[in-house]
Amino acid sequence: MNKYQAPVKEMSFALFDVVQADKVFAELGADSASRDIIEAVLEESAKFTQSVLAPIYQSGDSEGCRLDVASGSVSTPTGFKEAYQQFVEGGWTGLTAPEAYGGQHLPETVGALVKEMIDSANLPWGNYPLLSHGATEALKQHGEEWQRAAFLAPIVEGRWTGTMCLTEPHCGSDLGLLKTKAEPVADGKYAISGTKIFITGGDHDLTENIVHLVLARLPDAPAGTKGISLFIVPKFKVARDGSMGERNPAVCGSIEHKMGIHASATCVMNFDGAEGYLIGTANKGLNAMFTMMNTARLAVGLQGLGLIERAYQNASAYALDRLQSRSLSGPKRPDKPADPLIVHPDIRRMLLTCRTLAEGSRYLALQASLQVDILERSESAEARQAADELLGFLTPIVKACLTEWSVECTYHAQQVFGGHGYIAEWGMEQLARDARITTMYEGTTGIQALDLLGRKTIQLQGAGLKRFLGLVVEFCSGHTKNVQLAEFVAPLAQMAQEWQQLTMEIGKATMENPDNLGAAAVDYLFFSGYVALAYWWARAVEAADRSGNAELAARKRALARFYFQKILPRTFSHAAAIKTGAASLMELDEAAFVA
């Protein structure tokens, strides 16, 4: 009963009119990324996600994954394998991958929109190819040429998938505690032994082989994060010429029973002397792993966006159809026994919150993805540096804010349904359950907040923030005389100044007491996210005005007005909380926390 319709027109408006990515593609020499080609890709992706993936979303959740304990083999729900084969046959696995390894090398920005569709249609299914993209980037940037030939080509082709094996039972985000061992053996190979948990797609029946990228320690490795290396450990052994051999002792010991994403196999992986190859430099594994992780963090942000979009679509359709009570200002459907839910202000509050966060998040995610393209394709060192700084700043915002907003918005959408939202057949409770994990994996919201404030802002002296504020100032300065934008430009310019001032205040407070950084981090993250979306909503109104489409312009203006009046004021409470410092958080003695 829960449906999905890919918002292709809205995506095209976001890509071409608001973000104006096509101009950047032309500057980067991405000749294959013409508007006609991109629009065709989006249309075909819409057909695939709507007709193939969306129909098995709820059934996949009910059925879940199954483990054959004797063999360690995982079976995915009915229809998942067939959907993956259609995905491969359609060429989707190599959409943004290098042409040298069989890919189409379309911009990552286009891939982001395709991924949003996949996640809206069937997020658990989308987890299987998700980490293949990260593995592709890690091998492309850090692997030896023979490794790229042997492992990258079949991943791009879709015959193999990839995983990222970091977490262990005793250590989550603190990788310095990692214990998995790597012993050198003959012919440049290594024997990998240890247990990894929470491994997405650690085993499944979609492909003939799975390439695990595993963090482990060499015998002489120094302690802590400086002694971690990264290894390629395939499910079936792979020779240097790319030929597959016997089963590797890299086996799924169990699959987790989870709150959501039941159709995504979350595995405990046992490596018992499994054959592997070192990727990159010894004891420098985190450098290569963060290539995967940063890619995955943007991807998880897109998962949050995808869930908001689907939740909104179903909730708005229900609100337009469901008759419930009369409007406070008098009957709006006097010919009916009651008015539809859409007439009630609080229903509109929830729906407009979902819609403005979804559309604003799409603009922001596309901006981040565009920096990936600039970083990869630009011949200008200056442009690459600017993109790298801006991307580093935006990544934790995209990952954390979009996923936290997905929790908020799937809740709102479920609430629109009332009691029916709690019933499984409507599918709203599944969206809410699936949203919850997005705030946790690939780094929790707290970790993203510390990364944004501690590293990307204070440690790097606000390099990325300065880039973003520069865009805001440029936009506001260029439209000071535009009376049509006055209601957005003036408050946006003021918020930019407050953002800069607040950052300076936090830096000073952190020098006085390091705990002040941790106390401010999450509030600063959300303050940043809300101001960033305000910038993009102002740009969306300008783009709609420029389009000459009066209906579009009126709609975007109304949505932006809601965002500025009802959502942006959340920054006031975040700023107020930041200014109180860490005292009230750290005052209570540890013993007092005992229940």
Secondary structure, 3 states (H helix, E strand, C coil): CCCCCCCHHHHHHHHHHHCCHHHHHHHCCCCCCCHHHHHHHHHHHHHHHHHHHHHHHHHHHHHCCEEECCCCEEECCCCHHHHHHHHHHCCHHHCCCCHHHCCCCCCHHHHHHHHHHHHHHHHHHHHHHHHHHHHHHHHHHHCCHHHHHHHHHHHHHCCEEEEEECCECCECCCHHHCCCEEEECHHHCEEEEEEEEEEECCCCCCCCEEEEEEEEECCCCCCHHHHCEEEEEECEEECCCCCEEEECCEEEEEECCCCCCCCCCEEEEEEEEEEEEEECCCCCHHHHHHHHHHHHHHHHHHHHHHHHHHHHHHHHHHHHHCECCCCCCCCCCCCCCCCEHHHCHHHHHHHHHHHHHHHHHHHHHHHHHHHHHHHHHCCCHHHHHHHHHHHHHHHHHHHHHHHHHHHHHHHHHHHHCHHHHHCHHHCHHHHHHHHHHHCCCCCCHHHHHHHHHHHHHHHCCCHHHHHHHHHHHHHHHHCCCCHHHHHHHHHHHHHHHHHHHHHHHHHHHHHHCCHHHHHHHHHHHHHHHHHHHHHHHHHHHHHHHHHCCHHHHHHHHHHHHHHHHHHCCHHHHHHHHHHCCCHHHHCCCHHHHCC
